[in-house]
Amino acid sequence: MSDTTRNVGLDSVIDKSEFKVLIVDDVVSNVLLLKILLTNEKYQICTASGGNMCIEMAKTEKPDLILLDVMMPDINGFDTATILKKDPETADIPIIFLTALNNPSDLVHGFKVGASDFLTKPFNKEELVVRVFHQIKLVAATRIIEKQNSDLRATIKNRDKMYSVIAHDLRSPMASIRMVLNLVVNAVPKDVIGPELFELLDKANKESEDCHDLLDNLLKWTKSQTGRLNVVLQDLDLNDIVPGVVEIFEMIAMTKKIKLDYKWKGEPLMVRADNDMLKTVMRNFLSNAIKFSPEDSTIEILMSQEDEFAKISVRDHGVGIAPDRIDTIFRKGDTTYGTDGEEGSGLGLQLCADFARKIGGDVTVESVLGEGSTFSILVPLKK
């Protein structure tokens, strides 16, 4: 769309009678002429005969534009503009200076004190009308943008509230369903209920896992984005954190005949982190590793120290990641599918990156397509 088309569109929606112009001049004949010209254009008009009166009326009348004479007996136009621009109530009102001065230094000074435009006396009537309307269009455009921003903020707020309510109200029943299905799939032999029914139970079990993980991530993502998720940093021993998370996923891994191999056998590894955020990152890494690994494979969980960070890595030997997705995998949120058709929204990895950076660390990924991936989180060591 061209600028001309956009301007015509804005011109057609502006109702000039909704906008008020304050005319400020100590010469009565100038005020009357300006009032007649702008009243004919359907603007609301108010007038002032000096700088002090202009300042008072700018607060009480709240005009959309001020036509301000420069040479006045009480306060000149430049000083009046300076006072108006320093007051938050009147600072955003555009000012067109009316002046017989044509010295470049006067024009520069005028713009420095807040002029939006200049009209040189004696002014051309058509030019006056055009310049006034130009400033009114800017005011109208600003109002449209402010309203759109306000509407957008309200929409985002309602969306985030909806996400939070959905995730919060569904997460608890989904956790119960997931636990029951996990127990059934692992406790009931396939030959007792038959392969077809077992396959249905197994599919329901995996889908309940995915649904619960998505709801959990959605709830935390919403809280994080709306500033309602507090970061509570504390001294933690990774030997107290990582094994517990691995243990939770061992039963899930068993359903795909995947072995979880936890490698760290060293001394206490103390970090400074948020306990829940760190566990959330670990859970997402392990969940994804299981999702994208084939049956009868191994997932390794490793810990090491790198400079001022502890590094926790989850290495799988699954499908891997295409090179063109590596750079955006923590940002883009693409839908992906696991080795058994498990659907992933990509939200979990975005959440991992967000949480890692909130605790002063970072996330990394290394992958070879068809050979597997290693997802790592760097956590600041306790100082």
Disulfide bonds with the S-S distance in Angstrom:
none
